[in-house]
Amino acid sequence: MISHCFVRLIMQHYKDLQISRVLTRRNIGTLSDFPLRDTLTNSVDELISNSDIIVECTGDVFFGTEVIERAFEAGLPVVTVNAELQVTTGSYLSGKGLLTEAEGDQPGSLAALREDALQMGFKPLVYGNMKGYLNHNPTPEDMAYWAKRQGISIEQTTSFTDGTKVQIEQAVVGNGFGATISRQGLEGVASTDLNLSASVLGLIADGIGQPIVDYVVPSGYPAGGVFLVCRHDEAQAPAIEYFKLGPGPYYVLTRPFHLCSLEVGKTVRRVLAGGGVLLNNATEPTLGVAAIAKRVMKSGDVIGRGIGGFDVRGEAVRLADEPNHVPIGLLRNTVLKRAVEPGQLITFDDIDIQPSRVLDIVLQQREKVIQRIDVSPVVDDIQQALR
């Protein structure tokens, strides 16, 4: 859906830009409904040799990482609509070339709202997402129904519904802008009044002494947008109240929509004009997204997929608190070495994982995190306890 809509957008509304190639892993003969069908290719080499900038929207951590590494070898910048990749391999990749999340999905929309807020003198305390519906353990039957109704994949529908996607998105925002979380899995405030809920989150951030990322589940007002909770100079309070943002000290700035593929072109133009990165996962992240078991599983069971599957869901964690967690984006046809219970956080000691380039990157980044936060004694204690 993203690629179809993005190609149509560029064709109709960006006359100064041209879609040169579209990379797909599918049989091109089956894609007769794709706009600009002549641009389709199965060759990464052909894509790269005909491009000045790459837009990556696969939603696939493994294939996306492969393509981005190849693009960086050729010196090409990459705009991505793939928070799943960002939180898994993005910190490594961000040190190798220009990688930026696009405006359109919630992380990029929050980044754009933040830029506006900073230019007006606001100081963000909370980077907020709005979640329309949440069910941590939906059934395959329900997900099949909603996927068909909404015209998206079962995997996407499941990751949206069970909260994995919002956890991933907020972890990327936190890493990109130096924010943290108040607790594992975020607060996820049930909200009937955004201003009231925002004040609660603002108080939490003030108590921590650092900006936080979180989300609300609205009831009685529309979801689908993003918001910031900010402070401003006390001397500006009378003017800001006159401007209808209330008496403070917490001011709520909202962007009540995110239009996905329709906004990606703005970030492409930004990069081509030399505007640099809108948002990435930072080269020294502090947050990750762990895999949490949804059901009882025994030794020898296979986790078919992490993100968007029915075995596990994602929760944001502080890397310093959970250095041995398995990033949910890494799980793909992964065998369990021992039984796990619902709600249990999956660690590297629980799994027998297949070699891959993504695994190499994750382990390399994990070692850097351990060295940076100096949690080697903690890791030793964990390993000793598990012997």
C-alpha positions as CSV (number, residue, x, y, z in Angstrom):
1,M,0.0,0.0,0.0
2,I,2.8,2.5,1.0
3,S,4.7,2.0,-2.3
4,H,1.6,2.2,-4.5
5,C,0.5,5.4,-2.9
6,F,3.9,7.0,-2.8
7,V,4.5,6.3,-6.5
8,R,1.2,7.8,-7.4
9,L,2.0,10.9,-5.2
10,I,5.3,11.5,-6.9
11,M,3.8,11.0,-10.4
12,Q,1.0,13.5,-9.9
13,H,2.3,16.1,-7.5
14,Y,6.2,16.1,-7.6
15,K,6.9,17.0,-11.2
16,D,10.5,17.8,-10.4
17,L,11.1,14.2,-9.2
18,Q,11.1,11.0,-11.0
19,I,10.6,7.4,-9.9
20,S,13.4,5.6,-11.6
21,R,13.1,2.0,-10.2
22,V,11.0,0.2,-7.7
23,L,12.5,-2.9,-6.1
24,T,10.3,-5.8,-5.3
25,R,10.8,-9.4,-4.3
26,R,7.6,-10.5,-5.9
27,N,7.2,-11.9,-9.4
28,I,6.8,-8.8,-11.6
29,G,4.4,-10.6,-13.8
30,T,1.9,-10.7,-10.9
31,L,2.0,-6.9,-10.4
32,S,-0.1,-5.7,-13.3
33,D,-1.9,-3.1,-11.2
34,F,1.2,-1.4,-10.0
35,P,1.6,2.2,-11.2
36,L,4.7,2.8,-13.4
37,R,5.0,-1.0,-13.9
38,D,8.0,-0.5,-16.2
39,T,10.1,0.7,-13.2
40,L,9.7,-2.6,-11.3
41,T,12.9,-4.6,-10.8
42,N,14.0,-7.6,-8.7
43,S,17.6,-6.4,-8.8
44,V,19.2,-4.3,-6.0
45,D,22.0,-3.4,-8.3
46,E,19.6,-2.0,-10.9
47,L,17.8,0.0,-8.2
48,I,21.0,1.5,-6.9
49,S,22.6,2.3,-10.2
50,N,19.5,4.3,-11.3
51,S,18.9,6.2,-8.1
52,D,20.0,9.4,-6.3
53,I,18.0,8.6,-3.2
54,I,16.3,5.4,-1.9
55,V,12.9,5.3,-0.2
56,E,12.7,2.1,1.9
57,C,9.2,1.0,2.9
58,T,9.4,-2.8,3.1
59,G,8.5,-3.1,6.7
60,D,11.0,-6.0,6.7
61,V,14.0,-5.7,9.1
62,F,16.1,-8.3,7.3
63,F,15.6,-7.3,3.7
64,G,15.5,-3.6,4.5
65,T,18.9,-3.8,6.3
66,E,20.4,-5.6,3.3
67,V,19.2,-2.9,0.9
68,I,20.2,0.0,3.1
69,E,23.7,-1.4,3.5
70,R,24.0,-1.7,-0.2
71,A,22.8,1.9,-0.7
72,F,25.3,3.2,1.8
73,E,28.1,1.4,0.0
74,A,27.1,3.4,-3.1
75,G,26.9,6.6,-1.1
76,L,23.2,7.1,-1.4
77,P,21.0,8.6,1.3
78,V,18.0,6.6,2.5
79,V,14.6,7.8,3.6
80,T,12.7,5.0,5.4
81,V,9.1,4.3,6.6
82,N,10.3,1.4,8.7
83,A,10.4,2.0,12.5
84,E,10.8,-1.7,13.0
85,L,14.1,-1.6,11.2
86,Q,15.2,1.6,12.9
87,V,14.8,0.1,16.4
88,T,16.6,-3.1,15.4
89,T,19.5,-2.2,13.2
90,G,19.0,1.6,12.7
91,S,21.6,2.7,15.2
92,Y,24.3,0.8,13.5
93,L,23.1,1.9,10.0
94,S,22.9,5.5,11.1
95,G,26.6,5.5,11.7
96,K,27.2,4.4,8.2
97,G,25.2,6.8,6.1
98,L,22.3,9.2,6.0
99,L,19.3,7.4,7.2
100,T,16.2,9.2,8.3
101,E,12.6,8.2,9.2
102,A,10.1,9.9,6.9
103,E,7.3,12.3,8.0
104,G,4.0,10.5,7.7
105,D,4.2,7.7,10.2
106,Q,3.9,8.8,13.8
107,P,7.6,9.0,14.6
108,G,8.3,11.3,11.7
109,S,5.2,13.3,12.4
110,L,6.3,13.8,16.0
111,A,9.7,14.9,14.7
112,A,8.1,17.5,12.5
113,L,5.9,18.7,15.3
114,R,9.0,18.9,17.5
115,E,10.8,21.1,15.0
116,D,7.9,23.5,14.9
117,A,7.7,23.6,18.7
118,L,11.4,24.3,19.2
119,Q,11.2,27.2,16.7
120,M,8.4,28.7,18.9
121,G,10.4,28.3,22.1
122,F,8.6,25.4,23.5
123,K,10.5,22.7,25.5
124,P,9.1,19.2,24.9
125,L,8.6,17.1,28.0
126,V,6.4,14.3,26.5
127,Y,6.4,12.9,23.0
128,G,2.9,11.4,22.7
129,N,1.3,9.0,20.4
130,M,-2.5,8.4,20.1
131,K,-3.6,4.7,20.0
132,G,-7.1,4.0,18.7
133,Y,-7.4,0.4,19.9
134,L,-5.4,-2.0,22.1
135,N,-5.7,-5.7,22.6
136,H,-2.5,-7.4,23.8
137,N,-3.5,-10.8,22.6
138,P,-5.9,-10.7,19.7
139,T,-7.1,-13.9,18.0
140,P,-6.0,-14.9,14.5
141,E,-9.6,-14.9,13.4
142,D,-10.2,-11.3,14.5
143,M,-7.0,-10.2,12.9
144,A,-7.9,-11.9,9.6
145,Y,-11.3,-10.1,9.6
146,W,-9.8,-6.7,10.3
147,A,-6.9,-7.1,7.9
148,K,-9.4,-7.9,5.1
149,R,-11.6,-5.0,6.1
150,Q,-8.8,-2.5,6.2
151,G,-6.9,-3.8,3.2
152,I,-3.6,-4.4,5.0
153,S,-1.7,-7.5,6.0
154,I,-2.6,-9.7,9.0
155,E,0.9,-9.1,10.3
156,Q,0.5,-5.3,10.2
157,T,-3.0,-5.5,11.7
158,T,-1.7,-7.6,14.6
159,S,1.3,-5.4,15.4
160,F,-1.0,-2.4,15.4
161,T,-3.6,-4.1,17.6
162,D,-1.3,-5.8,20.2
163,G,0.6,-2.6,20.8
164,T,3.9,-3.7,19.3
165,K,3.9,-0.9,16.7
166,V,3.3,1.9,19.1
167,Q,6.1,0.6,21.4
168,I,8.5,0.5,18.5
169,E,7.6,3.9,17.3
170,Q,8.0,5.5,20.7
171,A,11.3,3.8,21.3
172,V,12.6,5.3,18.1
173,V,11.4,8.7,19.0
174,G,12.9,8.4,22.5
175,N,16.3,7.3,21.1
176,G,16.3,10.0,18.5
177,F,15.5,12.9,20.9
178,G,17.1,11.7,24.1
179,A,13.9,10.9,25.9
180,T,13.2,7.9,28.2
181,I,10.3,5.8,29.4
182,S,8.6,5.9,32.8
183,R,8.4,2.1,33.0
184,Q,8.6,-0.9,30.8
185,G,5.8,-1.0,28.3
186,L,4.9,2.7,28.8
187,E,2.0,4.2,30.7
188,G,-0.6,3.9,27.9
189,V,-3.0,6.3,29.6
190,A,-6.7,5.7,29.0
191,S,-7.8,9.2,28.1
192,T,-11.2,11.0,27.8
193,D,-9.5,14.4,27.9
194,L,-6.2,14.9,26.2
195,N,-5.3,18.0,28.2
196,L,-5.8,16.2,31.5
197,S,-3.9,13.1,30.3
198,A,-1.1,15.3,29.0
199,S,-0.8,17.0,32.4
200,V,-0.5,13.6,34.1
201,L,2.3,12.6,31.6
202,G,4.0,16.0,32.1
203,L,4.1,15.5,35.8
204,I,5.6,12.1,35.3
205,A,8.3,13.6,33.1
206,D,9.0,16.3,35.5
207,G,9.4,13.7,38.3
208,I,11.9,11.8,36.3
209,G,13.7,14.9,35.3
210,Q,13.9,13.9,31.6
211,P,11.6,14.0,28.6
212,I,9.6,10.8,28.1
213,V,7.8,9.0,25.3
214,D,4.4,7.6,25.8
215,Y,0.9,7.2,24.4
216,V,-2.8,7.6,25.2
217,V,-5.8,5.5,24.3
218,P,-8.5,8.1,23.5
219,S,-12.2,7.7,24.2
220,G,-14.6,10.4,23.1
221,Y,-12.1,12.2,20.8
222,P,-10.4,11.1,17.6
223,A,-7.2,9.0,17.7
224,G,-4.6,8.8,14.9
225,G,-2.6,11.9,15.6
226,V,0.4,12.8,17.8
227,F,1.0,15.4,20.5
228,L,3.7,17.1,22.5
229,V,3.5,18.2,26.1
230,C,5.7,21.2,26.5
231,R,6.8,24.0,28.9
232,H,7.6,27.5,27.9
233,D,9.1,30.6,29.5
234,E,6.9,31.9,32.4
235,A,7.0,35.4,30.9
236,Q,5.2,34.1,27.9
237,A,2.3,32.5,29.9
238,P,-0.2,35.4,29.5
239,A,0.3,35.4,25.7
240,I,0.1,31.7,25.4
241,E,-3.1,31.6,27.4
242,Y,-4.5,34.3,25.2
243,F,-3.6,32.1,22.2
244,K,-6.0,29.4,23.7
245,L,-3.4,26.9,25.0
246,G,-4.4,27.4,28.6
247,P,-2.7,28.7,31.7
248,G,0.2,26.2,31.7
249,P,2.6,25.1,33.0
250,Y,2.0,22.2,30.5
251,Y,1.0,23.1,27.0
252,V,-0.3,20.6,24.5
253,L,0.6,20.8,20.9
254,T,-1.2,18.4,18.6
255,R,-1.0,17.2,15.1
256,P,-4.3,15.4,14.6
257,F,-3.3,13.3,11.6
258,H,-0.5,11.3,10.1
259,L,-0.9,10.6,6.4
260,C,1.7,8.0,5.8
261,S,2.8,7.8,2.2
262,L,1.3,11.2,1.3
263,E,3.8,12.9,3.5
264,V,7.0,10.9,2.6
265,G,7.7,13.2,-0.3
266,K,8.3,16.1,2.1
267,T,11.2,14.2,3.7
268,V,12.6,13.2,0.3
269,R,12.7,16.9,-0.6
270,R,14.2,17.7,2.7
271,V,17.1,15.3,2.2
272,L,17.7,16.4,-1.5
273,A,17.8,20.0,-0.4
274,G,20.5,19.2,2.2
275,G,18.2,19.4,5.2
276,G,19.6,16.3,6.8
277,V,18.1,13.8,9.2
278,L,14.5,14.3,10.5
279,L,14.7,11.4,12.9
280,N,16.7,8.2,13.4
281,N,17.4,5.8,16.2
282,A,20.6,7.6,17.3
283,T,24.0,5.9,17.3
284,E,23.9,5.5,21.0
285,P,20.3,4.4,21.9
286,T,19.0,3.9,25.4
287,L,15.7,2.2,24.6
288,G,14.9,-1.1,22.9
289,V,11.7,-3.2,22.3
290,A,11.7,-6.6,23.9
291,A,9.7,-9.6,23.0
292,I,7.0,-10.6,25.6
293,A,5.4,-14.0,25.4
294,K,1.7,-14.0,24.6
295,R,1.1,-17.7,25.4
296,V,2.6,-20.7,27.1
297,M,5.4,-22.1,24.9
298,K,7.6,-25.1,25.5
299,S,11.2,-26.0,24.6
300,G,11.4,-26.7,20.9
301,D,8.5,-24.5,19.9
302,V,9.2,-22.1,17.0
303,I,8.4,-18.4,17.1
304,G,7.5,-17.9,13.5
305,R,7.7,-14.1,13.6
306,G,8.1,-11.5,16.3
307,I,6.5,-8.4,15.0
308,G,2.9,-9.1,14.0
309,G,2.8,-12.7,15.2
310,F,0.7,-14.5,17.7
311,D,3.6,-15.8,19.9
312,V,5.0,-12.6,21.3
313,R,4.4,-8.8,21.4
314,G,6.7,-5.9,22.0
315,E,7.3,-3.7,25.0
316,A,9.7,-0.8,25.2
317,V,12.5,-1.3,27.7
318,R,15.5,0.6,29.0
319,L,18.6,-1.1,27.6
320,A,20.3,-0.6,31.0
321,D,17.5,-2.5,32.7
322,E,17.3,-5.4,30.2
323,P,20.7,-5.8,28.5
324,N,19.9,-9.5,27.7
325,H,16.5,-9.0,26.0
326,V,16.0,-10.2,22.5
327,P,14.9,-7.3,20.2
328,I,11.5,-8.4,18.8
329,G,12.5,-7.4,15.3
330,L,15.2,-10.1,15.4
331,L,12.7,-13.0,15.9
332,R,12.0,-15.0,12.8
333,N,11.6,-18.8,12.8
334,T,13.4,-18.9,16.1
335,V,13.4,-22.0,18.3
336,L,12.9,-21.8,22.0
337,K,15.5,-23.7,24.1
338,R,13.2,-23.7,27.2
339,A,9.6,-23.1,28.2
340,V,8.3,-19.6,28.7
341,E,5.1,-18.3,30.3
342,P,2.7,-15.6,29.2
343,G,4.1,-12.2,30.1
344,Q,7.7,-13.4,30.2
345,L,10.4,-11.3,28.6
346,I,12.4,-13.4,26.1
347,T,16.2,-13.3,26.6
348,F,19.0,-14.6,24.4
349,D,19.4,-17.5,26.8
350,D,15.8,-18.6,25.9
351,I,16.4,-19.1,22.2
352,D,18.4,-20.8,19.5
353,I,18.6,-18.2,16.8
354,Q,19.7,-18.6,13.2
355,P,22.8,-16.7,12.0
356,S,22.0,-13.6,9.9
357,R,23.4,-10.2,9.1
358,V,20.8,-8.6,11.4
359,L,21.9,-10.9,14.3
360,D,25.5,-9.8,13.8
361,I,24.5,-6.2,13.9
362,V,22.3,-6.6,17.0
363,L,25.0,-8.5,18.9
364,Q,27.6,-5.8,17.9
365,Q,25.3,-3.1,19.1
366,R,24.5,-5.0,22.3
367,E,28.2,-5.2,23.2
368,K,28.5,-1.4,22.7
369,V,25.5,-0.8,24.9
370,I,26.9,-3.0,27.7
371,Q,30.3,-1.2,27.5
372,R,28.6,2.2,27.5
373,I,26.3,1.7,30.4
374,D,28.8,-0.5,32.3
375,V,26.4,-3.3,33.2
376,S,28.8,-6.1,32.7
377,P,28.4,-7.2,36.4
378,V,24.6,-7.3,35.8
379,V,25.1,-9.5,32.8
380,D,27.5,-11.8,34.7
381,D,24.9,-12.1,37.5
382,I,22.2,-13.0,35.0
383,Q,24.3,-15.6,33.3
384,Q,25.4,-17.1,36.7
385,A,21.7,-17.3,37.8
386,L,20.7,-19.1,34.7
387,R,23.5,-21.8,35.0
